[in-house]
Structures are given as C-alpha cells and as structure tokens.
Amino acid sequence: MVLRNYTIRRQKKYSKTKPIYTEEFEAIGKWWNKRKPNENCWKVKIEDVLTKDDKGIINVNLDFKNPNIDYDKNTTRLIKFHQS
C-alpha cells in the first residue's frame, strides 16, 4: 500500500485576511482522476508512514518532503494533501 502526496505551491502563509481560494485546488481536480506521480505528486510507502516504537506504539508520520522540489531554492509554502 502506498500513500500519494500532492502539494500546491502558493503564498507563504494563509490567514483570515489572506485565505486559500478555490482556484488553488483546480490543479488537484484535474489530477485527481488519473492520480499519477508528477512534479507535485509522489508516492510514499505505507511502511515509511506507519512505524512502531520499542513499546509497540504505532507512530504516524505524514511529514514527507516532495522529492521533486529543491527546498533550498524554493521559498513558497507547500500545502500537502494526503490520499491513500
């Protein structure tokens, strides 16, 4: 099983006065029916998402960086959408 991540590159920060707009989701809508990896979407193995510690407690990590982005050069904030 894999988890698909999708990122939107927009403004650095959203707030009440700088909200997220519906138009920002248009790319996801176009991508959704095919759901193939591209520069904004990549797969993560479920084994990397779910891990157990030495006490048997399951840890969930959804904080994976897009491997297609050079984070040293990119200063825009990324919004992640997780879909299994």
C-alpha positions as YAML, in Angstrom:
chain: A
units: angstrom
residues:
- id: 1
  name: MET
  ca: [0.00, 0.00, 0.00]
- id: 2
  name: VAL
  ca: [1.21, 3.48, -0.82]
- id: 3
  name: LEU
  ca: [0.16, 6.98, 0.13]
- id: 4
  name: ARG
  ca: [0.00, 9.70, -2.51]
- id: 5
  name: ASN
  ca: [1.03, 13.21, -1.54]
- id: 6
  name: TYR
  ca: [0.12, 16.28, -3.57]
- id: 7
  name: THR
  ca: [1.50, 19.77, -2.99]
- id: 8
  name: ILE
  ca: [0.26, 23.16, -4.07]
- id: 9
  name: ARG
  ca: [2.82, 25.93, -4.35]
- id: 10
  name: ARG
  ca: [1.25, 29.24, -3.44]
- id: 11
  name: GLN
  ca: [1.78, 32.00, -0.95]
- id: 12
  name: LYS
  ca: [3.89, 31.51, 2.18]
- id: 13
  name: LYS
  ca: [1.09, 31.86, 4.70]
- id: 14
  name: TYR
  ca: [-2.71, 31.71, 4.78]
- id: 15
  name: SER
  ca: [-4.85, 33.64, 7.25]
- id: 16
  name: LYS
  ca: [-8.26, 35.19, 7.69]
- id: 17
  name: THR
  ca: [-7.25, 38.14, 5.51]
- id: 18
  name: LYS
  ca: [-5.22, 36.00, 3.06]
- id: 19
  name: PRO
  ca: [-7.43, 32.90, 2.64]
- id: 20
  name: ILE
  ca: [-6.94, 29.93, 0.38]
- id: 21
  name: TYR
  ca: [-9.11, 30.22, -2.75]
- id: 22
  name: THR
  ca: [-10.99, 27.57, -4.70]
- id: 23
  name: GLU
  ca: [-8.86, 28.27, -7.78]
- id: 24
  name: GLU
  ca: [-5.85, 26.93, -5.91]
- id: 25
  name: PHE
  ca: [-7.45, 23.46, -5.96]
- id: 26
  name: GLU
  ca: [-8.04, 23.37, -9.73]
- id: 27
  name: ALA
  ca: [-4.79, 21.51, -10.43]
- id: 28
  name: ILE
  ca: [-5.76, 18.82, -7.92]
- id: 29
  name: GLY
  ca: [-9.15, 18.45, -9.57]
- id: 30
  name: LYS
  ca: [-7.53, 17.87, -12.96]
- id: 31
  name: TRP
  ca: [-5.01, 15.44, -11.47]
- id: 32
  name: TRP
  ca: [-7.49, 13.53, -9.26]
- id: 33
  name: ASN
  ca: [-9.00, 11.11, -11.80]
- id: 34
  name: LYS
  ca: [-5.62, 9.90, -13.12]
- id: 35
  name: ARG
  ca: [-3.58, 10.23, -9.90]
- id: 36
  name: LYS
  ca: [-0.20, 9.63, -11.48]
- id: 37
  name: PRO
  ca: [3.04, 10.90, -9.96]
- id: 38
  name: ASN
  ca: [4.29, 14.20, -11.34]
- id: 39
  name: GLU
  ca: [6.32, 17.15, -10.05]
- id: 40
  name: ASN
  ca: [3.59, 17.91, -7.47]
- id: 41
  name: CYS
  ca: [2.60, 14.35, -6.59]
- id: 42
  name: TRP
  ca: [4.67, 11.45, -5.35]
- id: 43
  name: LYS
  ca: [4.18, 8.15, -3.56]
- id: 44
  name: VAL
  ca: [5.30, 7.19, -0.07]
- id: 45
  name: LYS
  ca: [5.38, 3.58, 1.16]
- id: 46
  name: ILE
  ca: [2.95, 2.89, 4.00]
- id: 47
  name: GLU
  ca: [5.82, 1.24, 5.88]
- id: 48
  name: ASP
  ca: [7.51, 4.64, 6.00]
- id: 49
  name: VAL
  ca: [4.32, 6.31, 7.24]
- id: 50
  name: LEU
  ca: [3.43, 3.81, 9.99]
- id: 51
  name: THR
  ca: [6.16, 2.67, 12.38]
- id: 52
  name: LYS
  ca: [6.18, 1.01, 15.80]
- id: 53
  name: ASP
  ca: [8.38, 2.07, 18.66]
- id: 54
  name: ASP
  ca: [10.01, -0.34, 21.14]
- id: 55
  name: LYS
  ca: [6.82, -0.36, 23.26]
- id: 56
  name: GLY
  ca: [4.64, -1.37, 20.30]
- id: 57
  name: ILE
  ca: [3.02, 2.03, 19.93]
- id: 58
  name: ILE
  ca: [2.24, 2.93, 16.32]
- id: 59
  name: ASN
  ca: [3.60, 6.26, 15.13]
- id: 60
  name: VAL
  ca: [2.19, 8.01, 12.07]
- id: 61
  name: ASN
  ca: [4.43, 10.37, 10.10]
- id: 62
  name: LEU
  ca: [2.80, 12.35, 7.28]
- id: 63
  name: ASP
  ca: [5.59, 14.90, 7.05]
- id: 64
  name: PHE
  ca: [7.34, 13.93, 3.84]
- id: 65
  name: LYS
  ca: [9.01, 16.47, 1.61]
- id: 66
  name: ASN
  ca: [8.38, 16.47, -2.11]
- id: 67
  name: PRO
  ca: [11.46, 14.87, -3.70]
- id: 68
  name: ASN
  ca: [10.93, 16.99, -6.83]
- id: 69
  name: ILE
  ca: [11.48, 20.33, -5.07]
- id: 70
  name: ASP
  ca: [14.77, 21.95, -4.15]
- id: 71
  name: TYR
  ca: [13.77, 23.36, -0.77]
- id: 72
  name: ASP
  ca: [16.91, 25.49, -0.54]
- id: 73
  name: LYS
  ca: [15.79, 27.49, -3.57]
- id: 74
  name: ASN
  ca: [12.00, 27.33, -3.09]
- id: 75
  name: THR
  ca: [10.70, 29.79, -0.50]
- id: 76
  name: THR
  ca: [6.96, 29.31, -1.06]
- id: 77
  name: ARG
  ca: [4.94, 27.37, 1.44]
- id: 78
  name: LEU
  ca: [3.62, 23.99, 0.38]
- id: 79
  name: ILE
  ca: [0.20, 22.60, 1.21]
- id: 80
  name: LYS
  ca: [0.08, 18.82, 1.40]
- id: 81
  name: PHE
  ca: [-2.91, 16.66, 0.62]
- id: 82
  name: HIS
  ca: [-2.78, 13.00, 1.59]
- id: 83
  name: GLN
  ca: [-4.79, 10.37, -0.22]
- id: 84
  name: SER
  ca: [-4.41, 6.61, 0.07]
...
